[in-house]
Amino acid sequence: QQQVKQSPQSLIVQKGGIPIINCAYENTAFDYFPWYQQFPGKGPALLIAIRPDVSEKKEGRFTISFNKSAKQFSLHIMDSQPGDSATYFCAATLGDYKLSFGAGTTVTVRA
Amino acid sequence: GAGVSQSPSNKVTEKGKDVELRCDPISGHTALYWYRQSLGQGLEFLIYFQGNSAPDKSGLPSDRFSAERTGGSVSTLTIQRTQQEDSAVYLCASSLGQWPGYTFGSGTRLTVV
């Protein structure tokens, strides 16, 4: 049973567009929500993370929005570039070492 | 080394054979993790090693899977009597202490034919 549900499975945007990836969770005990970026042939790399007491976090062109009451969070990529084309995973943890991952979203940014 | 190193990068094996996958963590990292990434699915936790403590094996999908970590460094994931459903990318990660902050290797792509 997947504890974190991610959508869409894939999306295509034009350069400069804002891809949005959504995730939902059930376990209210989750207390840390990281996002990972994965390029083909590489392992996932931590991109940005948020705790549930914060509604929004920005790092460069990447923004996480967090809605604790709805148990949902999302990643926005502002002014997307072709180099942002990758697979993005949301995840959640109970504050220990086990991460529960979403199924991933493949983002393609066309030049 | 500079990063987490996994070998081989690709492995094709016949159904029923045993395979060993190797992980060299970042030097000095005490925690080591194995995850499995199946096509179209997220990463699935398999096992966690922390120093000399007993490993958390709760994610291993069957008794055909086992892992060890020798000398607190290199780890080997062994899959016995491989099945086609074992085909996946097996990712290793390491960290200095506990989460957060672990670094993934590039993985071993296992194909069982």
Backbone of each chain as ProteinMPNN parsed JSONL, in Angstrom:
{"seq_chain_A": "QQQVKQSPQSLIVQKGGIPIINCAYENTAFDYFPWYQQFPGKGPALLIAIRPDVSEKKEGRFTISFNKSAKQFSLHIMDSQPGDSATYFCAATLGDYKLSFGAGTTVTVRA", "coords_chain_A": {"N_chain_A": [[0.858, -1.192, 0.0], [0.713, 2.07, -1.023], [1.927, 4.801, 0.673], [2.182, 7.407, 0.053], [0.756, 9.303, -2.413], [1.213, 10.254, -5.709], [0.883, 12.641, -8.325], [0.835, 14.325, -11.559], [1.581, 11.366, -13.53], [3.278, 11.958, -15.59], [4.396, 14.94, -17.254], [4.435, 17.61, -19.617], [5.942, 20.627, -20.411], [6.38, 23.931, -21.775], [9.423, 25.754, -22.111], [9.985, 28.023, -19.496], [7.475, 27.685, -18.476], [5.366, 26.5, -15.707], [5.65, 23.705, -14.182], [3.638, 21.629, -12.125], [3.553, 19.463, -9.447], [1.769, 17.121, -7.619], [1.176, 15.772, -4.351], [-0.213, 13.46, -2.025], [-0.983, 12.347, 1.261], [-1.658, 9.941, 3.88], [-0.937, 9.301, 6.489], [-0.875, 11.028, 9.365], [1.17, 11.292, 11.088], [3.5, 11.657, 9.752], [6.335, 13.73, 9.467], [8.165, 15.059, 7.957], [8.917, 16.148, 4.743], [10.407, 15.484, 1.944], [11.584, 16.329, -1.376], [12.775, 14.718, -4.262], [15.045, 14.755, -7.003], [15.661, 13.13, -10.006], [17.876, 12.207, -12.477], [18.227, 10.496, -15.649], [19.823, 7.357, -15.271], [21.053, 8.026, -12.933], [21.204, 8.264, -9.303], [18.533, 9.302, -7.078], [18.476, 12.715, -5.985], [18.447, 14.884, -3.226], [16.273, 17.603, -3.296], [14.625, 19.656, -2.198], [13.008, 20.31, 0.933], [10.356, 20.081, 3.399], [8.752, 20.872, 6.504], [5.745, 20.073, 8.359], [4.8, 22.297, 9.74], [5.125, 24.492, 8.279], [3.919, 26.458, 5.605], [4.822, 27.053, 3.109], [7.773, 26.801, 1.143], [10.671, 28.076, -0.36], [13.279, 27.492, -2.646], [15.486, 28.788, -4.624], [14.347, 28.313, -7.868], [12.484, 26.488, -7.137], [9.576, 25.586, -5.4], [7.836, 24.53, -2.544], [4.539, 23.865, -1.654], [2.466, 23.482, 1.137], [-0.275, 21.857, 2.55], [-1.581, 21.23, 5.392], [-4.051, 20.51, 6.553], [-5.431, 19.371, 4.467], [-3.793, 17.332, 3.92], [-1.913, 17.381, 1.843], [0.676, 18.142, -0.489], [2.746, 20.075, -2.679], [4.928, 20.526, -5.517], [6.328, 23.213, -7.203], [7.839, 24.319, -10.146], [9.372, 27.063, -10.977], [9.675, 29.234, -13.838], [10.625, 27.195, -15.679], [13.269, 25.206, -17.076], [14.956, 23.546, -19.82], [16.946, 21.941, -18.662], [15.786, 21.151, -16.327], [14.375, 18.95, -16.855], [13.495, 15.863, -15.762], [12.924, 13.123, -13.454], [10.756, 13.464, -10.775], [10.363, 12.909, -7.343], [8.167, 12.796, -4.635], [8.271, 12.461, -1.07], [7.894, 11.073, 2.227], [8.432, 11.011, 5.746], [8.6, 9.566, 9.032], [10.283, 10.902, 10.575], [12.341, 9.3, 11.024], [14.637, 7.004, 9.583], [13.376, 5.822, 7.42], [12.037, 6.324, 4.278], [8.985, 7.036, 2.669], [8.049, 6.824, -0.55], [6.531, 8.642, -3.288], [5.198, 7.649, -6.518], [6.528, 8.925, -8.536], [7.112, 11.538, -10.965], [7.537, 12.258, -14.275], [9.039, 14.905, -15.721], [9.092, 16.916, -18.543], [10.68, 19.486, -20.129], [10.256, 21.53, -22.745], [12.284, 23.155, -25.148]], "CA_chain_A": [[0.0, 0.0, 0.0], [1.545, 3.241, -1.141], [1.504, 5.764, 1.682], [2.221, 8.726, -0.561], [0.236, 9.214, -3.772], [1.776, 11.348, -6.491], [0.316, 12.847, -9.657], [0.547, 13.3, -12.55], [2.665, 10.421, -13.817], [4.207, 12.689, -16.446], [3.879, 16.181, -17.797], [5.29, 18.318, -20.567], [5.711, 22.07, -20.423], [7.31, 24.724, -22.554], [10.41, 26.526, -21.342], [9.369, 29.169, -18.833], [6.231, 27.271, -17.846], [5.444, 26.128, -14.29], [5.112, 22.372, -13.883], [3.174, 21.455, -10.747], [3.43, 18.056, -9.087], [0.985, 17.028, -6.394], [1.29, 14.564, -3.54], [-1.153, 13.356, -0.917], [-0.585, 11.314, 2.218], [-2.689, 9.586, 4.856], [-0.414, 9.187, 7.851], [-0.677, 12.357, 9.929], [2.397, 11.289, 11.9], [4.633, 12.083, 8.933], [6.746, 15.055, 9.907], [9.208, 15.63, 7.091], [8.466, 15.865, 3.384], [11.427, 15.896, 0.972], [11.425, 16.075, -2.803], [14.006, 14.273, -4.906], [15.161, 14.914, -8.449], [16.459, 12.033, -10.535], [18.188, 12.212, -13.903], [18.419, 9.12, -16.133], [21.083, 6.697, -14.949], [21.594, 8.54, -11.676], [20.353, 8.092, -8.146], [17.797, 10.518, -6.698], [19.205, 13.708, -5.191], [17.554, 15.741, -2.454], [16.056, 18.883, -3.962], [14.065, 20.605, -1.24], [12.202, 19.586, 1.91], [9.529, 20.949, 4.225], [8.094, 20.287, 7.677], [4.313, 20.403, 8.267], [4.441, 23.548, 10.41], [5.422, 25.557, 7.321], [2.978, 26.325, 4.488], [5.507, 27.227, 1.833], [9.223, 26.943, 1.207], [11.256, 28.335, -1.676], [14.729, 27.415, -2.823], [15.715, 29.109, -6.026], [13.128, 28.269, -8.677], [11.645, 25.399, -6.64], [8.725, 25.97, -4.281], [6.91, 23.536, -2.003], [3.366, 24.353, -0.942], [2.036, 22.419, 2.046], [-1.602, 22.042, 3.118], [-1.633, 20.195, 6.424], [-5.416, 20.052, 6.789], [-5.813, 18.52, 3.331], [-2.772, 16.291, 3.806], [-1.406, 17.458, 0.485], [1.771, 19.077, -0.729], [3.04, 20.134, -4.108], [6.173, 21.146, -5.971], [6.219, 24.089, -8.363], [9.133, 24.694, -10.716], [9.167, 28.364, -11.62], [10.537, 29.529, -14.989], [11.293, 25.919, -15.937], [14.297, 25.156, -18.108], [15.158, 22.173, -20.32], [17.78, 21.218, -17.71], [14.945, 20.661, -15.227], [13.747, 17.701, -17.293], [13.942, 14.803, -14.854], [11.835, 12.517, -12.698], [10.666, 14.047, -9.434], [9.686, 12.073, -6.359], [7.895, 13.298, -3.3], [8.472, 11.439, -0.058], [7.515, 11.454, 3.581], [9.058, 10.18, 6.769], [8.176, 9.769, 10.415], [11.404, 11.502, 11.291], [13.419, 8.331, 11.158], [15.416, 6.798, 8.367], [12.619, 5.216, 6.317], [11.276, 7.231, 3.446], [7.915, 6.508, 1.839], [8.122, 7.606, -1.777], [5.516, 8.604, -4.317], [5.571, 6.848, -7.691], [7.371, 9.702, -9.423], [6.558, 12.303, -12.084], [8.543, 12.6, -15.279], [8.818, 16.251, -16.249], [9.828, 17.269, -19.757], [10.595, 20.913, -20.444], [10.638, 21.708, -24.144], [12.951, 24.441, -25.422]], "C_chain_A": [[0.891, 1.239, 0.0], [1.033, 4.307, -0.19], [1.496, 7.184, 1.146], [1.791, 8.57, -2.018], [0.627, 10.457, -4.541], [1.112, 11.417, -7.86], [0.791, 14.174, -10.228], [1.744, 12.357, -12.722], [3.726, 11.097, -14.689], [3.565, 13.998, -16.882], [4.943, 16.852, -18.66], [4.93, 19.792, -20.527], [6.719, 22.721, -21.358], [8.274, 25.446, -21.611], [9.741, 27.772, -20.78], [8.058, 28.843, -18.153], [6.458, 26.826, -16.407], [4.836, 24.746, -14.103], [4.757, 22.27, -12.402], [2.952, 19.969, -10.501], [2.769, 17.979, -7.718], [1.186, 15.703, -5.676], [0.294, 14.618, -2.391], [-0.724, 12.204, -0.011], [-1.724, 11.075, 3.207], [-2.185, 9.667, 6.3], [-0.091, 10.564, 8.424], [0.552, 12.426, 10.838], [3.633, 11.654, 11.073], [5.029, 13.496, 9.337], [7.867, 15.674, 9.078], [8.915, 15.178, 5.681], [9.519, 16.373, 2.395], [10.984, 15.619, -0.463], [12.801, 15.707, -3.358], [13.901, 14.473, -6.408], [16.082, 13.807, -8.955], [16.629, 12.174, -12.038], [18.447, 10.777, -14.353], [19.8, 8.578, -15.788], [21.727, 7.151, -13.661], [20.657, 8.211, -10.525], [19.608, 9.385, -7.843], [18.665, 11.433, -5.837], [18.199, 14.606, -4.493], [17.496, 17.132, -3.076], [15.646, 19.962, -2.954], [13.187, 19.803, -0.29], [11.449, 20.569, 2.79], [9.002, 20.175, 5.418], [6.663, 20.789, 7.711], [3.904, 21.677, 8.991], [4.707, 24.767, 9.515], [4.504, 25.375, 6.114], [3.654, 26.461, 3.127], [7.004, 27.368, 2.079], [9.756, 27.118, -0.196], [12.763, 28.151, -1.619], [15.007, 27.607, -4.303], [14.4, 29.102, -6.787], [12.148, 27.184, -8.2], [10.886, 25.843, -5.391], [7.877, 24.78, -3.859], [5.766, 24.297, -1.34], [2.821, 23.213, -0.116], [0.692, 22.77, 2.65], [-1.836, 20.918, 4.123], [-3.043, 19.647, 6.606], [-5.89, 19.112, 5.681], [-4.878, 17.34, 3.159], [-2.247, 16.205, 2.37], [-0.218, 18.421, 0.435], [2.153, 19.004, -2.204], [4.368, 20.841, -4.36], [5.881, 21.971, -7.208], [7.641, 24.397, -8.839], [8.92, 25.97, -11.516], [10.142, 28.544, -12.786], [11.327, 28.284, -15.397], [12.211, 25.995, -17.158], [14.45, 23.725, -18.608], [16.012, 21.321, -19.381], [17.027, 20.712, -16.496], [14.25, 19.358, -15.589], [14.34, 16.536, -16.503], [12.701, 14.138, -14.271], [11.894, 13.051, -11.267], [9.843, 13.126, -8.537], [9.389, 12.891, -5.112], [8.068, 12.139, -2.323], [8.018, 11.976, 1.29], [8.176, 10.51, 4.565], [8.501, 10.532, 8.144], [9.289, 10.37, 11.242], [12.503, 10.514, 11.563], [14.04, 8.116, 9.784], [14.622, 6.253, 7.188], [11.826, 6.277, 5.584], [10.187, 6.458, 2.709], [7.828, 7.409, 0.615], [6.818, 7.544, -2.569], [6.066, 7.869, -5.533], [6.427, 7.61, -8.694], [6.603, 10.392, -10.536], [7.694, 12.644, -13.034], [8.169, 13.938, -15.902], [9.703, 16.463, -17.471], [9.592, 18.742, -20.042], [11.122, 21.108, -21.86], [11.217, 23.107, -24.359], [12.092, 25.334, -26.321]], "O_chain_A": [[1.712, 1.434, 0.897], [-0.14, 4.678, -0.231], [0.865, 8.067, 1.729], [2.388, 7.798, -2.768], [0.403, 11.579, -4.085], [0.817, 10.393, -8.476], [1.123, 15.078, -9.461], [2.793, 12.556, -12.11], [4.92, 10.838, -14.543], [2.342, 14.138, -16.877], [6.148, 16.688, -18.466], [3.757, 20.159, -20.6], [7.758, 22.149, -21.686], [7.95, 25.705, -20.452], [9.025, 28.483, -21.486], [7.57, 29.627, -17.34], [7.594, 26.779, -15.936], [3.63, 24.627, -13.887], [5.485, 22.763, -11.54], [2.247, 19.303, -11.259], [3.157, 18.678, -6.782], [1.343, 14.655, -6.301], [-0.002, 15.687, -1.856], [-0.168, 11.21, -0.477], [-2.63, 11.898, 3.347], [-2.921, 10.053, 7.208], [0.877, 11.196, 8.001], [0.926, 13.504, 11.3], [4.694, 11.93, 11.634], [4.171, 14.358, 9.528], [8.445, 16.692, 9.46], [8.691, 13.994, 5.428], [9.525, 17.553, 2.047], [10.118, 14.781, -0.713], [13.825, 16.283, -2.991], [12.826, 14.374, -7.0], [17.154, 13.577, -8.395], [15.65, 12.252, -12.781], [18.841, 9.934, -13.547], [20.812, 9.249, -15.986], [22.828, 6.712, -13.327], [19.478, 7.919, -10.728], [20.01, 10.453, -8.305], [19.491, 10.962, -5.054], [17.216, 15.037, -5.096], [18.523, 17.753, -3.347], [16.25, 21.032, -2.882], [12.678, 18.743, -0.654], [11.835, 21.731, 2.92], [8.826, 18.958, 5.348], [6.38, 21.843, 7.141], [2.755, 22.102, 8.866], [4.538, 25.912, 9.935], [4.326, 24.251, 5.644], [3.108, 26.029, 2.112], [7.444, 27.959, 3.064], [9.354, 26.406, -1.116], [13.431, 28.589, -0.682], [14.793, 26.711, -5.119], [13.452, 29.792, -6.411], [11.095, 26.994, -8.808], [11.464, 26.398, -4.457], [7.275, 24.105, -4.694], [5.982, 25.237, -0.576], [2.72, 22.089, -0.606], [0.525, 23.857, 3.204], [-2.234, 19.811, 3.762], [-3.215, 18.443, 6.793], [-6.652, 18.177, 5.929], [-5.134, 16.45, 2.349], [-2.15, 15.131, 1.776], [-0.129, 19.375, 1.209], [1.912, 18.002, -2.878], [4.853, 21.627, -3.547], [5.258, 21.486, -8.153], [8.527, 24.697, -8.039], [8.349, 25.943, -12.606], [11.279, 28.075, -12.737], [12.556, 28.317, -15.454], [11.966, 26.729, -18.116], [14.107, 22.784, -17.892], [15.823, 20.107, -19.31], [17.566, 19.928, -15.715], [13.612, 18.732, -14.743], [15.539, 16.267, -16.575], [11.574, 14.539, -14.559], [12.954, 13.08, -10.642], [8.781, 12.635, -8.92], [10.259, 13.593, -4.597], [8.014, 10.973, -2.716], [7.792, 13.174, 1.461], [8.445, 9.351, 4.249], [8.005, 11.633, 8.379], [9.241, 10.349, 12.472], [13.482, 10.826, 12.241], [13.956, 8.99, 8.921], [15.131, 6.221, 6.068], [11.051, 7.027, 6.179], [10.428, 5.368, 2.19], [7.567, 8.606, 0.73], [6.097, 6.547, -2.535], [7.244, 7.512, -5.579], [6.994, 7.008, -9.606], [5.574, 9.897, -10.995], [8.691, 13.247, -12.636], [7.118, 14.078, -16.527], [10.909, 16.218, -17.432], [8.453, 19.189, -20.178], [12.3, 20.874, -22.131], [10.714, 24.098, -23.831], [12.497, 26.449, -26.651]]}, "seq_chain_B": "GAGVSQSPSNKVTEKGKDVELRCDPISGHTALYWYRQSLGQGLEFLIYFQGNSAPDKSGLPSDRFSAERTGGSVSTLTIQRTQQEDSAVYLCASSLGQWPGYTFGSGTRLTVV", "coords_chain_B": {"N_chain_B": [[35.55, 7.438, -1.014], [34.291, 9.928, -3.342], [31.599, 9.764, -3.689], [28.674, 7.627, -3.344], [29.287, 4.403, -4.33], [28.254, 1.95, -6.59], [28.169, -1.429, -7.674], [27.631, -4.251, -9.877], [26.911, -1.839, -12.521], [24.99, -2.63, -14.243], [23.176, -5.663, -14.475], [22.453, -8.71, -15.854], [20.656, -11.6, -15.417], [19.884, -15.085, -15.261], [16.717, -16.501, -14.57], [16.338, -17.965, -11.407], [19.01, -18.004, -10.732], [21.551, -16.885, -8.4], [22.351, -13.59, -7.248], [24.705, -10.992, -6.505], [24.919, -7.774, -5.225], [26.811, -4.851, -4.94], [27.771, -2.288, -2.631], [29.573, 0.62, -2.022], [29.866, 2.821, 0.453], [29.949, 6.392, 1.168], [33.009, 7.453, 2.497], [33.348, 7.209, 5.969], [30.674, 7.52, 6.503], [28.147, 6.401, 8.608], [25.671, 5.247, 8.4], [23.774, 3.132, 6.268], [21.753, 2.362, 3.491], [19.426, 0.377, 1.627], [17.415, 0.565, -1.229], [14.731, -0.255, -3.464], [13.871, 0.293, -6.802], [11.278, -0.007, -8.8], [9.954, -0.306, -12.13], [8.026, 2.45, -13.007], [7.237, 2.856, -10.448], [7.642, 4.191, -7.138], [10.458, 4.53, -4.902], [11.302, 1.776, -2.878], [11.767, 0.926, 0.413], [14.276, -1.24, 1.638], [16.371, -2.229, 3.478], [18.267, -1.248, 6.382], [21.295, -0.175, 7.762], [23.061, 0.736, 10.655], [25.904, 1.707, 12.019], [27.155, -0.483, 14.453], [24.798, -1.564, 15.171], [21.939, -3.801, 15.188], [20.665, -4.571, 11.984], [17.843, -3.023, 10.327], [15.654, -4.965, 8.856], [13.159, -4.889, 7.839], [12.015, -4.211, 5.4], [12.694, -6.063, 3.477], [11.584, -8.076, 0.841], [11.232, -10.86, 0.709], [12.44, -14.065, 1.959], [14.401, -14.684, 0.222], [15.985, -12.583, -0.133], [18.822, -10.984, 1.195], [21.172, -9.141, 3.187], [24.366, -7.832, 3.976], [26.782, -6.077, 5.932], [30.029, -5.387, 5.973], [32.591, -4.761, 8.291], [31.581, -2.273, 8.882], [31.48, -0.827, 6.566], [31.557, -1.507, 3.38], [28.732, -2.89, 1.697], [26.765, -5.748, 0.836], [24.135, -6.829, -1.137], [22.233, -9.631, -1.464], [20.466, -11.693, -3.661], [18.736, -14.565, -3.802], [17.969, -17.317, -5.935], [16.726, -15.917, -8.172], [13.848, -14.174, -9.407], [11.594, -13.127, -12.035], [10.145, -10.931, -11.207], [11.918, -9.667, -9.597], [13.348, -7.958, -11.08], [14.614, -4.765, -11.352], [15.79, -1.491, -10.355], [18.324, -1.308, -8.068], [19.053, 0.598, -5.384], [21.527, 2.117, -3.411], [22.245, 3.955, -0.463], [23.947, 6.309, 1.643], [24.667, 7.826, 4.838], [25.828, 10.33, 7.145], [25.39, 9.535, 10.243], [21.944, 9.608, 11.248], [18.946, 9.971, 9.213], [17.963, 13.402, 8.472], [19.484, 13.632, 5.156], [20.78, 11.813, 3.359], [22.831, 10.31, 0.76], [22.402, 9.068, -2.452], [23.587, 6.303, -4.436], [24.232, 5.521, -7.937], [22.935, 3.241, -8.585], [22.136, -0.254, -9.29], [21.088, -1.819, -12.117], [19.039, -4.464, -12.362], [18.215, -7.19, -14.311], [16.171, -9.874, -14.788], [16.009, -12.703, -16.65]], "CA_chain_B": [[35.348, 8.039, -2.319], [33.533, 11.159, -3.354], [30.176, 9.475, -3.657], [28.311, 6.24, -3.107], [29.621, 3.639, -5.519], [27.576, 0.667, -6.674], [28.599, -2.284, -8.775], [27.825, -3.652, -11.191], [25.887, -0.859, -12.874], [23.947, -3.419, -14.888], [23.332, -7.1, -14.301], [21.426, -9.558, -16.445], [20.828, -12.94, -14.883], [18.815, -16.02, -15.592], [15.808, -16.861, -13.487], [16.808, -19.061, -10.581], [20.392, -17.791, -10.321], [21.787, -15.958, -7.3], [23.129, -12.414, -7.621], [25.222, -10.151, -5.425], [25.062, -6.379, -5.593], [27.75, -4.269, -3.986], [27.679, -0.856, -2.36], [30.651, 1.275, -1.275], [29.317, 4.103, 0.908], [30.891, 7.494, 1.342], [33.901, 7.177, 3.609], [32.97, 7.836, 7.23], [29.233, 7.463, 6.733], [27.832, 5.269, 9.476], [24.38, 4.654, 8.032], [23.69, 2.651, 4.888], [20.381, 1.973, 3.158], [19.123, -0.188, 0.312], [16.069, 0.773, -1.738], [14.473, -0.852, -4.764], [13.048, 1.146, -7.67], [10.684, -0.78, -9.887], [9.486, 0.538, -13.226], [6.751, 3.118, -12.785], [6.923, 2.939, -9.032], [8.602, 4.92, -6.321], [11.469, 3.729, -4.245], [10.798, 0.928, -1.799], [12.796, 0.661, 1.418], [14.603, -2.657, 1.828], [17.131, -2.535, 4.685], [19.018, -0.128, 6.943], [22.384, -0.484, 8.68], [23.593, 1.886, 11.393], [27.017, 1.334, 12.874], [27.194, -1.885, 14.879], [23.463, -1.979, 15.605], [21.269, -4.795, 14.349], [20.02, -3.902, 10.856], [16.386, -3.06, 10.147], [15.424, -5.735, 7.635], [11.71, -4.983, 7.706], [11.58, -3.988, 4.028], [13.075, -7.143, 2.559], [10.315, -8.635, 0.375], [11.124, -12.305, 0.945], [13.664, -14.627, 2.542], [15.426, -14.839, -0.818], [16.794, -11.373, -0.064], [19.609, -10.799, 2.409], [22.213, -8.129, 3.028], [25.323, -7.722, 5.062], [27.687, -4.95, 5.858], [31.263, -5.844, 6.598], [33.496, -3.743, 8.813], [30.936, -0.97, 8.931], [31.674, -0.066, 5.329], [30.958, -2.085, 2.181], [27.555, -3.734, 1.892], [26.38, -6.612, -0.27], [22.751, -7.289, -1.165], [22.188, -10.907, -2.171], [19.147, -12.21, -4.019], [18.861, -15.968, -4.173], [16.913, -17.902, -6.802], [16.058, -14.729, -8.697], [12.591, -14.273, -10.151], [11.431, -12.007, -12.962], [9.644, -9.761, -10.478], [13.033, -9.009, -8.916], [13.934, -6.986, -12.01], [14.439, -3.418, -10.821], [17.043, -0.809, -10.027], [18.604, -1.394, -6.636], [19.782, 1.812, -5.008], [22.153, 2.168, -2.098], [22.484, 5.314, 0.014], [24.64, 6.353, 2.926], [24.578, 9.118, 5.516], [26.602, 10.508, 8.368], [24.33, 9.541, 11.229], [20.626, 9.242, 10.778], [18.237, 10.924, 8.361], [18.0, 13.537, 7.014], [20.757, 13.945, 4.52], [21.569, 10.766, 2.753], [23.253, 10.407, -0.64], [22.186, 7.834, -3.201], [24.422, 5.908, -5.547], [23.537, 5.497, -9.227], [22.116, 2.052, -8.652], [22.404, -1.424, -10.131], [19.888, -2.25, -12.842], [18.993, -5.92, -12.425], [17.235, -7.759, -15.225], [16.088, -11.325, -14.661], [15.397, -13.207, -17.89]], "C_chain_B": [[34.466, 9.264, -2.214], [32.042, 10.912, -3.236], [29.941, 8.026, -3.295], [28.526, 5.466, -4.403], [28.915, 2.291, -5.49], [28.091, -0.124, -7.868], [27.88, -3.626, -8.716], [26.761, -2.599, -11.463], [24.712, -1.543, -13.544], [24.235, -4.896, -14.674], [22.15, -7.805, -14.935], [21.682, -10.972, -15.949], [19.645, -13.808, -15.281], [17.981, -16.316, -14.353], [16.348, -18.075, -12.741], [18.241, -18.916, -10.105], [20.439, -16.84, -9.126], [22.596, -14.768, -7.821], [23.58, -11.674, -6.36], [25.433, -8.745, -5.956], [25.888, -5.701, -4.5], [27.546, -2.77, -3.849], [28.873, -0.406, -1.53], [30.136, 2.635, -0.826], [30.389, 5.184, 0.93], [31.714, 7.233, 2.608], [33.463, 7.939, 4.861], [31.479, 7.833, 7.511], [28.878, 6.206, 7.511], [26.544, 4.554, 9.087], [24.37, 4.279, 6.562], [22.311, 2.079, 4.659], [20.352, 1.313, 1.782], [17.654, 0.094, -0.004], [15.961, 0.067, -3.084], [13.541, 0.07, -5.541], [12.557, 0.317, -8.838], [10.091, 0.175, -10.905], [8.124, 1.126, -12.892], [6.338, 3.23, -11.336], [7.998, 3.739, -8.304], [9.606, 3.972, -5.702], [10.867, 3.008, -3.045], [11.946, 0.607, -0.849], [13.017, -0.837, 1.581], [15.248, -2.914, 3.191], [17.975, -1.336, 5.085], [20.063, -0.652, 7.915], [22.835, 0.813, 9.359], [24.669, 1.384, 12.344], [27.025, -0.154, 13.177], [25.833, -2.393, 15.338], [22.907, -3.042, 14.669], [20.549, -4.081, 13.221], [18.506, -4.001, 10.916], [16.112, -3.718, 8.809], [13.941, -5.762, 7.25], [11.211, -4.803, 6.281], [11.933, -5.093, 3.05], [11.824, -7.913, 2.149], [10.149, -10.134, 0.59], [12.434, -12.808, 1.53], [14.71, -14.935, 1.479], [16.396, -13.654, -0.799], [17.548, -11.33, 1.267], [20.66, -9.737, 2.129], [23.136, -8.184, 4.22], [26.191, -6.509, 4.833], [28.93, -5.32, 6.657], [32.111, -4.659, 7.048], [32.895, -2.358, 8.846], [31.084, -0.161, 7.665], [30.893, -0.692, 4.183], [29.766, -2.969, 2.54], [27.288, -4.545, 0.632], [24.932, -7.027, -0.094], [22.724, -8.553, -2.024], [20.749, -11.304, -2.429], [19.353, -13.638, -4.503], [17.688, -16.375, -5.066], [16.074, -16.782, -7.422], [14.817, -15.073, -9.508], [12.46, -13.036, -11.045], [10.945, -10.748, -12.247], [10.731, -9.058, -9.658], [13.702, -7.967, -9.81], [13.593, -5.575, -11.552], [15.807, -2.753, -10.753], [17.2, -0.838, -8.511], [19.547, -0.257, -6.265], [20.316, 1.693, -3.59], [22.346, 3.643, -1.734], [23.249, 5.244, 1.321], [24.493, 7.743, 3.527], [25.477, 9.117, 6.739], [25.594, 10.629, 9.494], [23.001, 9.248, 10.553], [20.052, 10.311, 9.864], [18.018, 12.223, 9.122], [19.419, 13.688, 6.488], [21.483, 12.784, 3.914], [21.736, 10.916, 1.248], [23.074, 9.055, -1.309], [23.321, 7.578, -4.183], [23.589, 5.88, -6.83], [22.751, 4.216, -9.459], [22.684, 0.933, -9.504], [21.085, -1.81, -10.785], [19.955, -3.761, -13.009], [17.877, -6.355, -13.359], [17.3, -9.273, -15.109], [15.339, -11.85, -15.883], [15.085, -14.696, -17.785]], "O_chain_B": [[33.959, 9.597, -1.142], [31.305, 11.763, -2.737], [30.874, 7.287, -2.979], [28.0, 5.841, -5.451], [28.968, 1.574, -4.49], [28.404, 0.431, -8.921], [27.549, -4.099, -7.629], [25.802, -2.484, -10.701], [23.573, -1.091, -13.43], [25.389, -5.327, -14.688], [20.996, -7.537, -14.603], [22.798, -11.479, -16.052], [18.56, -13.317, -15.592], [18.494, -16.371, -13.235], [16.758, -19.069, -13.341], [18.66, -19.614, -9.182], [19.495, -16.092, -8.873], [23.422, -14.917, -8.721], [22.935, -11.723, -5.313], [26.048, -8.549, -7.004], [25.694, -5.94, -3.308], [27.2, -2.078, -4.806], [29.156, -0.97, -0.473], [29.981, 3.528, -1.659], [31.574, 4.915, 0.734], [31.179, 6.843, 3.646], [33.236, 9.148, 4.821], [31.059, 8.112, 8.634], [29.251, 5.095, 7.133], [26.357, 3.382, 9.415], [24.887, 5.009, 5.717], [21.759, 1.395, 5.521], [21.142, 1.642, 0.897], [16.771, -0.108, 0.831], [16.964, -0.177, -3.756], [12.548, 0.563, -5.006], [13.317, -0.018, -9.746], [9.766, 1.32, -10.588], [7.189, 0.406, -12.54], [5.222, 3.648, -11.029], [9.107, 3.929, -8.802], [9.592, 2.767, -5.954], [10.045, 3.552, -2.309], [12.976, 0.077, -1.266], [12.061, -1.609, 1.652], [14.742, -3.717, 3.974], [18.353, -0.517, 4.248], [19.762, -1.469, 8.785], [22.969, 1.851, 8.711], [24.381, 0.722, 13.341], [26.915, -0.984, 12.274], [25.719, -3.514, 15.833], [23.333, -3.171, 13.522], [19.88, -3.077, 13.466], [17.955, -4.944, 11.483], [16.311, -3.113, 7.756], [13.527, -6.576, 6.425], [10.089, -5.205, 5.974], [11.504, -5.052, 1.897], [11.072, -8.361, 3.014], [9.021, -10.623, 0.646], [13.419, -12.072, 1.591], [15.8, -15.401, 1.808], [17.483, -13.716, -1.374], [16.982, -11.605, 2.325], [20.995, -9.469, 0.976], [22.733, -8.537, 5.329], [26.319, -5.993, 3.723], [28.869, -5.535, 7.868], [32.322, -3.698, 6.308], [33.623, -1.366, 8.838], [30.849, 1.047, 7.665], [29.699, -0.436, 4.031], [29.78, -3.691, 3.537], [27.546, -4.096, -0.485], [24.542, -7.517, 0.965], [23.147, -8.534, -3.18], [19.91, -11.257, -1.529], [20.054, -13.883, -5.485], [16.581, -15.846, -4.959], [14.862, -16.716, -7.218], [14.743, -16.097, -10.187], [13.135, -12.029, -10.831], [11.293, -9.632, -12.635], [10.497, -7.988, -9.094], [14.53, -7.184, -9.343], [12.422, -5.232, -11.387], [16.835, -3.363, -11.05], [16.3, -0.434, -7.774], [20.671, -0.163, -6.757], [19.624, 1.22, -2.688], [22.582, 4.476, -2.609], [23.202, 4.234, 2.023], [24.23, 8.715, 2.818], [25.833, 8.074, 7.287], [25.004, 11.691, 9.69], [22.945, 8.715, 9.444], [20.594, 11.411, 9.752], [17.894, 12.17, 10.346], [20.387, 13.844, 7.232], [22.714, 12.758, 3.945], [20.928, 11.541, 0.561], [23.533, 8.031, -0.803], [23.938, 8.512, -4.696], [22.395, 6.177, -6.813], [21.988, 4.117, -10.42], [23.582, 1.136, -10.321], [20.097, -2.09, -10.107], [20.823, -4.277, -13.713], [16.73, -5.934, -13.209], [18.354, -9.877, -15.307], [14.186, -11.49, -16.122], [14.568, -15.286, -18.734]]}, "name": "protein", "num_of_chains": 2, "seq": "QQQVKQSPQSLIVQKGGIPIINCAYENTAFDYFPWYQQFPGKGPALLIAIRPDVSEKKEGRFTISFNKSAKQFSLHIMDSQPGDSATYFCAATLGDYKLSFGAGTTVTVRAGAGVSQSPSNKVTEKGKDVELRCDPISGHTALYWYRQSLGQGLEFLIYFQGNSAPDKSGLPSDRFSAERTGGSVSTLTIQRTQQEDSAVYLCASSLGQWPGYTFGSGTRLTVV"}
